[in-house]
Structure formats: structure tokens, C-alpha cells
């Protein structure tokens, strides 16, 4: 598989499952600008933050992700996740 930011994001999700959300968050934060407009970056980041108990930050990330996706169902799911963090 060729290295890419999306592959690294998927790797971070796997790291979260194996080593916990804190380890994965470091990897996700390292992707920063390369996936700036890709809705799954803030979505994954929001999930990791929620698992770490950082609800306010997670909510902001889910809202950001919802604003980046054109898919209505995905947007609804992300906004529901944001509400759960309130």
C-alpha cells in the first residue's frame, strides 16, 4: 500500500484500538494540514477526544466535520455525536 495521509489516518484508528486514544491522537494531530478539508480527520479526532473525556473539544471537532461533508446522513450523524458531547 502506498503511503498517504488517508492511510495514516486509518493507521491512527488502528492504533487507537490497540494502544488507546491518546496514542492515536498524537498521530492524527501530526496529519494536520495535509487533510485540512477532509471531513474524516475532525471526525476521527472528535471520536478520540470523546474517548479521552474531552467533550468540549470533541463537540467542536464533530461540528467541524459536519460542516465539511456534503453527505446529509453523515452530517446528521456527526451533529448527533456533537450533541452527545454537550
The 8 nearest C-alpha neighbors of each residue, nearest first, counted from 0:
[[1, 2, 6, 3, 7, 5, 10, 4],
 [0, 2, 3, 6, 4, 5, 7, 10],
 [3, 1, 6, 0, 4, 7, 5, 10],
 [2, 4, 6, 5, 7, 1, 8, 0],
 [3, 5, 7, 6, 8, 33, 30, 34],
 [6, 4, 8, 7, 3, 9, 34, 2],
 [5, 7, 9, 3, 8, 4, 10, 2],
 [8, 6, 10, 4, 5, 9, 11, 3],
 [9, 7, 5, 11, 10, 6, 4, 27],
 [8, 10, 6, 12, 11, 7, 5, 13],
 [9, 11, 7, 13, 8, 12, 14, 6],
 [12, 10, 23, 14, 8, 9, 13, 26],
 [13, 11, 15, 9, 10, 14, 8, 16],
 [12, 14, 10, 16, 15, 11, 17, 9],
 [15, 13, 11, 17, 16, 12, 18, 23],
 [16, 14, 19, 20, 23, 12, 13, 18],
 [15, 17, 13, 14, 19, 18, 12, 20],
 [16, 18, 14, 15, 19, 13, 12, 20],
 [19, 17, 15, 14, 16, 22, 20, 23],
 [20, 18, 15, 21, 16, 22, 17, 23],
 [19, 21, 15, 23, 47, 22, 24, 50],
 [22, 20, 24, 23, 19, 25, 51, 47],
 [23, 21, 20, 25, 24, 19, 18, 15],
 [22, 24, 11, 15, 20, 26, 25, 21],
 [23, 25, 27, 21, 26, 22, 20, 28],
 [26, 24, 28, 23, 22, 27, 29, 21],
 [25, 27, 29, 23, 24, 28, 11, 30],
 [28, 26, 24, 29, 30, 25, 23, 11],
 [27, 29, 25, 30, 26, 31, 24, 44],
 [28, 30, 26, 27, 31, 25, 24, 32],
 [29, 31, 27, 28, 33, 32, 34, 4],
 [32, 30, 28, 29, 33, 35, 34, 27],
 [31, 33, 35, 34, 30, 36, 29, 28],
 [32, 34, 31, 35, 30, 4, 36, 37],
 [35, 33, 37, 32, 36, 31, 40, 30],
 [34, 36, 32, 33, 37, 31, 40, 38],
 [37, 35, 34, 38, 67, 40, 32, 33],
 [38, 36, 34, 39, 35, 40, 67, 41],
 [39, 37, 64, 67, 40, 68, 41, 36],
 [38, 40, 42, 37, 41, 43, 64, 44],
 [39, 41, 42, 43, 38, 37, 44, 34],
 [42, 40, 44, 60, 64, 43, 39, 45],
 [41, 43, 39, 45, 40, 44, 64, 61],
 [44, 42, 46, 40, 45, 41, 39, 47],
 [43, 45, 41, 47, 42, 46, 40, 48],
 [46, 44, 57, 60, 42, 48, 43, 47],
 [45, 47, 43, 49, 44, 48, 50, 42],
 [46, 48, 50, 44, 20, 49, 45, 43],
 [47, 49, 51, 57, 45, 53, 50, 46],
 [50, 48, 52, 46, 51, 57, 54, 47],
 [51, 49, 47, 48, 52, 46, 20, 53],
 [50, 52, 48, 49, 53, 47, 20, 21],
 [53, 51, 49, 50, 54, 48, 57, 47],
 [54, 52, 48, 49, 51, 56, 55, 57],
 [53, 55, 57, 84, 49, 56, 52, 58],
 [56, 54, 58, 57, 53, 59, 84, 85],
 [55, 57, 59, 58, 54, 53, 60, 48],
 [58, 56, 45, 54, 48, 60, 49, 55],
 [57, 59, 81, 55, 61, 60, 56, 84],
 [58, 60, 62, 56, 57, 61, 63, 55],
 [59, 61, 45, 41, 63, 57, 62, 58],
 [62, 60, 64, 58, 81, 63, 77, 42],
 [63, 61, 65, 59, 60, 64, 78, 81],
 [62, 64, 60, 66, 61, 65, 59, 67],
 [63, 65, 38, 61, 67, 41, 66, 62],
 [66, 64, 74, 62, 63, 67, 77, 68],
 [65, 67, 63, 64, 68, 62, 74, 38],
 [68, 66, 38, 64, 65, 63, 36, 69],
 [69, 67, 70, 65, 38, 66, 74, 64],
 [68, 70, 71, 67, 74, 66, 73, 65],
 [69, 71, 73, 68, 72, 74, 75, 65],
 [70, 72, 74, 73, 75, 69, 68, 76],
 [73, 71, 75, 74, 70, 76, 77, 69],
 [72, 74, 76, 70, 71, 75, 77, 68],
 [73, 75, 65, 71, 77, 72, 76, 78],
 [76, 74, 72, 78, 73, 77, 79, 71],
 [77, 75, 79, 73, 74, 78, 72, 80],
 [76, 78, 80, 74, 79, 61, 75, 65],
 [77, 79, 81, 75, 80, 76, 62, 74],
 [80, 78, 76, 82, 81, 77, 75, 83],
 [79, 81, 77, 83, 78, 82, 76, 61],
 [82, 80, 58, 78, 84, 61, 79, 83],
 [81, 83, 79, 84, 85, 80, 78, 58],
 [84, 82, 80, 81, 85, 79, 58, 78],
 [85, 83, 54, 81, 82, 58, 80, 55],
 [84, 82, 83, 81, 54, 58, 55, 80]]
